[in-house]
Structure formats: C-alpha cells, structure tokens
Amino acid sequence: MGKLFGTDGVRGIANLEPMTCETAMKLGRAAAHIFKRRESRHRIVIGKDTRRSGYMLESALTAGICSMGVDVLLVGPLPTPAVAFLTRSLRADAGVMISASHNPYQDNGIKFFSSDGLKLPDTMEHRMEELILSNEIEHHRPTAHEVGKAYRIDDAEGRYIEFVKRSLPRTLDFQGLTVVLDCANGAAYKVFPKVIRELGATVTVIGDKPDGTNINDSCGAVHLDQLQKAVRMHQADIGIALDGDADRSLFVCEQGHVVDGDHALAAFALDLQAQSLLKHNTVVGTVMSNFGLELAMKNAGITLLRTPVGDRYILEQMVANEYSLGGEQSGHLIFLDYNTSGDGLISGIQMLTLMKRTGKPLSALAQYMQAVPQILLGVQVKQKPDLQSVPEIQQAIQLSETQLHGTGRVLVRYSGTEPLVRVMVEGQDAFLIRQVAEELTSVVRIAIG
C-alpha cells in the first residue's frame, strides 16, 4: 500500500514514525492541497477517539491544514462514522478521523474521508504520499487572510445522535428491552448510551469512563468477557460491544453467547430479503467470511459476494453496484441506506429493531446461520513476495483443497498491518481442517518464514 498508508489509513505507535506530529502536519498539508476543489473557503472536519495522543495529532493536523489556507472544523471525540456523516452534513471538502480503532492506547492512526463520506481510494492515498515524500507542495505558503482558521462545532454530538436515530422506524421504540452496552472507553462513550436510552430501552453501560489510556483495555468488541458477565448478571436481552472508534459492533445474546458479524449479517440479510429490501438479492462479505454464511445465503437464494479483507473494499463494491448490506466477521456492518461507513451504533439499533419487530430473542436470530469450524494460523515473515510466485505454497494450497473434497475453503494471504502470512482453513470436519492448516502453515514457514 505504500510507505505511509496501510489497509485503513496511517497507523503506528504514537510519537514514533509515521505517527509523529511532523508527519501528521505533512498529512494535513497534503490533504488540504488535494481537497481544494471549489471556490471560496475550504473546510475539513477532524474527529478523534479518546486516546491521550489524540490531542497532539489533532493539533498537528490542524496546523498543517490551516497552513494551506483551509479551515478546520473540530468535532472532538466522536465515532468514525460520525465524522463520515458530519463531513457530508457540513458540506466539508474532507473528513479526518484520528484513531487506531481496536488497537491499544499507545497506538494511533489517521484516516481520511472524501466529501461524500467515503474512505479514500488507493490512488488518492498514493497521491498524498507522493506529495509528502517529494516535497512538491513545500512552496505553497498562504499568508495574511488566506491562512486557515479552526472552529469547534459545539453541536456535533447532537447532530450525530439525531442522524443515528433516524435509522429506526418512527413506529418503533425499544421499551421493554434490557440492554448492556460496552463502549470500549472509546469514541462512543457518551453518544451510544444517550441514543439507546432516548429510544426507550433499559440500559446498563460499561466501558464508558475513558482516561486516555484505557481504550479497548479488557473491554469492547475485542474483549467480550466483561460484557458476557454483565448480560448474565442483569438478565439482559442483549449486549452490544463497540470497538474504540465505534465503527463496528459485536453482540452477546440473552444466554451470554457471542454473536459475531457473520451471524448478524445472515439475520439481517434474510430479514431484508423477506421485506424485499435486499438490493439485487446480494450481500457483500470478505474472503474471511465463514463458509457457513455462504451456505446459509445459498440456501436462501442470496448471492454472497466476497472482497479482500477490509470494510473499505466492501464499501467500494456496495457503492459501485448499489448493494444495501455488507459486513465482516469482526463486526463491521454496513447499511448503505443509512450511512457510508460501518457504524456500530446503527448496527446496534438495527439488531434491536429486528428483535423488537419479530419478537425473537437474539439467540434465535443467530441460528439463521450455522458456522463451520475455522482455523486461523499466522506465520511471521521478513518479506512479502507475491504468493502466486512461490510454487511450493501454490502446490500446498491445491493439495489442501483436494483434501477438503469441496466441504470447505483454504485462504492464504498477507496481513495488511503486520509482517504475517495468515493461513485460514474452514470446513465441516474440525479434525481435518486442523491437520490441513498445520501442514499448510509448515510449508509457508519453510518457504518464506
């Protein structure tokens, strides 16, 4: 993906390259240059999560953007999907979110949205890298009244809350439902409880006391133990866990069991199909979506379209082909009729809506799909040659697929954020897929590990 951008923006340990103030300022300057596409003043929205390092990166980005003659609209700690929405709502030229999502607090990241609230294509990220690495715009130095200004949008939180609530039919509310929310001590720690309480549910909240260092710390979508305990303790109907920037959500049913993104996607797809609202009768998943989802969709006459891993690739397919529903096992669920990005709050509202409208508990909705066993192993590598060019690996993959006899899948790919090869094998025979995965991992380790 280049020298700066990974699969989801720029990310790293805060105050070490590339997540330094110096690079953040250069990113701000490059973004301001690229998004100057209209007459008069230009504006870029900046949001962040609750990490301590967000303060310094926000200031550096603001300085870089203003130094190019572009104004900054500061919205403070809000979810990533809120930045996507506000960029559109405020008619801004672009949006920036400062967050490392589910990573620990010492990490941080910077990702960009275009004026229509969509993540940037690879070509535009590469262009930003070129501007930074070549010093092409070093001579652009507006002065006097042409220097940009920074404004704080005081009602950003309220705007987003009302936007999210509009995804619920006016004839429904959540009275009678008991909900536990885990906000991961992250970006949605204030807005999510407000939304669900305003819609009538009885709410218990955990992970809503950020201190700058506890985001995702034994809480949120990556650590579901506390939510499972809380659901059982409060005899709740559902638990909803967000990650640090609240663009994804995972669920816990009334029995205390985890319901992942694949099971949620199956339930939503079948419900939308029943209402004739599933556009082109297609759901967009990724190469990591469980084979059980594919079987469930096939049995219902729904097409499952797979993309590379990453919600940005799901969204690109959805926008290009006007699909309405897509998502990942990790909880990125995209309802394109409501927002242009994965939105953990909207996903939570949609699940509560489905439960309330059908009268079915989450445990029953989760049974619409039966997951097949899946093994995921990692092999550390020093370099990342094209896997297609390594004959030993290709031969091993072919042998593995033969061993599965069409009852599962094999996927070998590089991690987008770590020096790893990920080997995934899934199928209906748990013993067989474990054996196949370990044999394939051994081949990968010898060939390029």
N, C-alpha and C positions, 0 to 999 in steps of 0.2 A: 504493500500500500504506500510505500514511500518512506521518507526519513522522519516525518513527524506524525502523520495520521495513521491510526490503526483501523480496526474494524468499526469503531464507534468514536470517532474524534481523536483528539490527542490525549494521552493518558500516561501517568507515571507517578513517582514519588514526589510529593510537593516540595518545592525548593531545590530539586535536582532536575537537570535537563531531562526531558523537554518541558517539565512543569515549573519553570522559573518565571520570575516577574519579567525578566528580559525577553524571553520567548513569548510570553503572554502579550506583552506590549506589541511585539512584532506581528503576532497573530491578529491583534486588534487593528493594526495599521493595514495589514493585507486584506482583512475582511472589509474594512471601511472602503478601501480602494475598489474592491470587486463589486460591492453592492451599491455604488453610486450610479443609479440608473434612472434618475428622474430629476426634474428641475427643482429649484429651491432647496430647502434644508433636507438632509438625510438623517434617518434615525435608526438605531439598533437597540433592541431590547437585551438586557442582561439579567439573568436569574442565577440562582445558586442553591446548593443544598446547605447542610448545617456544619460542614467541616470548618475547622479553625482556619485552614489555609485559604478558604474562600474569600476572606477579606482582602488579602494581599493580591490574589489573582484578579479579583473584581476591580481593584484599583488600577492594576497594571493594564488590563484590557480597556478600561475606561480611558486611561491616559493615551493609549495607542489609538483608539478610535477617535477621540476628540482631537488628537494631533493631526488627523487627516481631514478635519473640518466636518466631522459627522457628530451629531448629537447622540447621547446615550440615555435610554430610559431604564432606570433601575427598579426592579420589582422585588428584590430581596429574596429570602428563602421561599421557594415555591417549586412544585414538581416540574420535571422536564416537560410533560405535556401542557402544563400551564404556560410555559414560555412559547411553545408552538402556537397555542391558541392566542396568547396576547400579541404575538408578532403579527398575526393576521388581524386581530381586532383593532389594534392601534395603528394599523396601516404602516407598520415599520418596514424598513428595507431588509432587515435580517434579525435573527434572534441568536443569542448565545446562552448556553447553559453550562455552568461550572459545577461539575460533579463527576465522581468516579463510580457512580451507580452503587453496586453491591460490594465494592472493594472496601477495605478498612480505612480508617480516617486519615492515615498518613499519606494515602494516595489522593490524587485529584485528577480531574480531566476537564477538557473544554470541547464542546461540540456545538455545531452551528446549524441554524435553520434558515432556509430561504424565506422570502416574503410571504409565500403561501403556506408556511409552517411545515415544510418538508425538509428532511435531512438532505445534506448536500450530496450530489453525485460524486463519484471518484474523480471525474475530470476537474471539477471545481476545487476539490481539496488539493489535487496535484498542482493546480494553478496557484493556490495560496502558498504552497511550499516553494514553488518557483520564485514567487515574489520575495519571499523571506530569504531564501538561500542565495539569490542573485543580487540582492540589494537594489533591485530595479526601481523601487519607489522611494529610495532614500532621499532623493532631491525634492519630493513632494512635501512642502512645509507651509501650509496656510498660515497666515498671520492676521493680527488685529481681529476684526469682527468675523473673520472666516473660521477661526478656531471653534471647535465644537463645544457644547455645553452638556452637563449631566443633570438629569431631572429624576426625582424619585416619584414613582406612580403609587400614591398612597392607597388607592382603592383596588390595586391589582388582585389582592386576595378575594375580595368580594365579587369582582368580575368573574374570576375563575369558578368560584363556588356556584354562582348562578348558571354559568355555562354548563358545568357538570350536571347540575340538577335537571337541566333541560333534556337529558338523555332518558329520563324517566317519564313514562306516560302520565299525563295530568290526572288520570282517573285512578292512579295507584299511589299508595304510600307504604311505609314499612311498619306500621303499627302492628303490634303483636309478635314481631320478630326480636329475638335477643341476639346481639351481635358483639363479638370481641374483635377489636381492631389492633393490629400491631403495626405501628407507623415507623419502625426501624430507627427511631430517634433521628429521622431524616426530614426531607423537604416537605412532607405532607403532615407533619406532626400537629399542625393547627387546623388545616383545611379539611382533612378527611373526617375527623370526629364531628366537626361542625355540620358537614354535609349529611352524614348519616343520622345524626340527632335531629336535624331540621326536617328530615323525611320521616320521622316518627318512630324509629327503632329504639329499643333499649340498648344502650351502648356501654361497654367496658373497654377502656383503652390501655394498652401497654406500649412501651417504646415511644413515648411522647414527651420525653424530658431530655432533649439534646443539650450537650455541654461542649460541643466542638470536637470531642474525641470519642464519643460512644456511638456514632452512627454505625449501624449494622453489627454492633458488638453483642453477640449472643442473642440477637433479635432480628425481626424482619424476615423477608422471603428466603434468606439463605439459612436461617436458624429457626426452625419451626417448633422446637421442643416446648418453649415457653407458651406459645400460642395454643398448642395442643393441650397442655395442662390447664390453661385458662378456660378453654372451651368446656372441658370436662368439669372444672370447678364451678363454673357459672351455669352449667347445663344450657349452654347457648345453642342456638340453631345453626350458627356458622361462625367460623373465624376467618378473617381476611388479613393477610400479611402483605405489606408493600416492601419494596427494596428502598435503598437510600434516596433515589431521586423519583420514586413513585411512578415509574413508567411501566411497572409490571406488578402483578399480584398473584399469590397462590392462596389456596383455600384449605380450610380444615372443616370437615363435616361434623354433624352433631354427635357422632360417635368418637370423634377425636382423631380421625384418619385424614391424611393429607390427600388433597385432590389437586393434581398438577395441571399445567396448561393444556396438555393433550386431552385429558378427560373433560376439562372445561370447554375446550374447543368443540369436542364432539357434541356435548349437550347443547351448546349454542347453535351449532350448525343444524342439528336435527330440528330444533325449535324454529329457527328461521325458515328452514325448508317447509315445515308444516304451515307456516304463515305466508308462504310464497314470497319471502323477503330475502332469500339467499340468492344473490345476483349470480346469474349464469350457473347456478347449482354447483358452485365451486368454492372450496376452502383452500387457503394458501397456508402451507406449513413449511418445514425445512427438511433438509436431509437427515436431521436428528429426530424428527417426529416419529413416535413409536409406531411400529408396524401394525399394532392393534388399532391405531387411529385409521390407518389406510384400509384395514379390513372393515371397520365399522362404517366408514364413508362408502366403501364399495357396496356393502350390503344395502345401504340406503339409496344407492344410485347417485351419490355425490362424488364429484371429482376432487381428489386431493392433489394439489399442485405443490411440488417441493422446490424450494430455493436453497441457496447456500445459507449457512447459519448466520443469523443477524436480522434484527427486525427491520433494518433499512432495506434489505433485499426483499423481504416480504412486502413491505410497503411499496417498493418500486413496481412489483408485479401487480399489486392491487390497484394502484393508480393507473398503470398502463392499460389494464384490461377491465377496469371498473368492477372489481370484485369487492364484496362488502365485508368479508370476515377472513381474518388470518391470525396466526399466532405460533408461539413456540412452547415447548415443554416447560421452559423456565418461567413462564407466566407472562411473557409479552403477548398481549392480546390486542388486536387492532380492529376496532369497529369503525370502518371508514365513513359510515353515515354520521358519526358523531365527532371524530377528531382525526387529525392527520398523523397521529403517532400512537404508539402504545400508551395507554392511560390506565394506571392501576385503579384510580377512583371510578372511572367509567366502567371498567371490568367488574369491580365490586358491585356497583349499582345494577349492572345487567344481571349478575348472578342472583342478587336479592330479588330483582324483578321477576326472574324466571321462577324462583322458589315461590314467591307470593302469588303469581298468576296461575301456576299449575297446582299449587298446594302440595308439591312434592318436596321431601327433605333432600338436602344435598347428597346424602348417601345414595339415594335412589337415582338422582340425576347423573351421578358419577358412574353408574352401572351401564350407561349407554355405550360405553367403550370398555373392552377388556384388554388391558396392556399385556403384551407378550414380554417374557424375560429379556432384559437388555444388559449387556456387559460393556462398560466403557473403561478402557485402559489407556495409559499415557506412556510415551517413550520420549525421554529428553534427547534433543538433537543440537548439534553445534551449527549446522547449516540446514537450509531448506531447499534442496534440489527439487525439481519438478518430479512428483511421484510417478507420473506416467513414464518418466525416463529411466526408472530403476526397475530392470526386468525381474529381479528376484521378488520384489514386492508385488508386481503385477501378477506374476505366476502364483504367488501365495494367495492373493485375493481370489483368483479364478478357482484355485483348489478349494478355498474356504466356501465359496458359493456353491460349488458342486456338492460339498459335504452336507449343506443345509437342505438340498433337494427341493428348493423353492418354498420352504416353510419359514424363511427369514431373510435378513439383509446383512450385508457387510459394508462398512464405510470406513475408509482410512483417509484422514485429512489432517492438515496442519492446524494448530490453534492459531487464532488470529491475534492473541495477546501474549502468548508465552512460547518459548522455544521447545515446543512439544509436537509430536505426532499423536493424534488421538485415534485409537482403534476401537470401533464400535461394532459389536455383533449382536443381533437380536433374532429371536426365533422361539418356537413353541417348546423346544426341549432345552431346559436350563443347563443340564449337564453337557450337552453337545455344544451349546454356544460358548460355555466357559472354556471347553477344550479348544474350540476353533479360535477364540480370541487369544488365548495364551500362545498357541502355535504361531499365529499371525504376528503377534507382538514380538516374539522371539526373532522372526525373520526381519522385521523392521529394525530391531535393535542391532542385529548383526550388520545389516546393510547400510544404515545411516546414523545409528545411535552414537 
